[in-house]
Amino acid sequence: MIAVRRASSMDAGSMADLLNTIIKKGGTTAKTQAVTAKEIVEWMEFSPNQSAWHVAVDNRETVTGFQWFEPVAYLPPEACNIATFVEVGRTGLGIGSSLFEATKTAARQLGYAWINANIRTDNEGGVTYYQSRGFRDWRLDEGVELADGTIVSKVHKRYDI
């Protein structure tokens, strides 16, 4: 059984561990450097009145996924950017779907009109996840250099709330 709740600073260590496993596996996130719990807390505190963070937890309160949205400079003020991370080996089990229901509600409550997903085109699972939620393509960035020098293309998908 998966439950979704607002994330807190107490979840940051588990969130960092989950994200670091995904980063180490490679190929699905633009993040290339390990993150710390402190960095996660700083991200959470960056725009607290314009963003929301949610975690999915199992019946033991183990974080199995997390998702957040926030404003970003390249989007208009009525749009926010989303990021989703699900524990390696647990994708396709409804964790992302449950997180997105909470995210949609929170984004609507904060007055956003649409949500942007910025996805590496070689991240087939991520592209499929956002498409299955109803996101549609609106922009393609080619030749994006990641922090480790890897060159990728990124598709931007839009979900109207």
Number of C-alpha atoms within 10 A of each C-alpha: 8 19 15 20 13 16 19 12 14 10 19 20 18 18 27 19 17 19 25 18 13 20 18 13 11 13 16 19 21 20 17 18 11 14 16 17 17 13 14 18 18 13 15 20 13 12 13 11 9 15 21 21 22 23 31 24 18 15 9 8 12 14 24 23 27 28 22 25 25 22 19 13 8 9 12 11 13 12 23 24 21 22 15 20 22 24 18 13 7 12 15 11 11 12 24 23 15 17 26 21 12 19 22 18 11 19 23 13 9 14 13 19 14 19 25 25 23 23 25 22 19 15 16 12 14 19 22 11 17 23 15 11 13 11 20 17 16 11 12 15 14 13 11 14 12 13 11 10 9 11 12 17 14 21 19 19 21 22 19 13 13
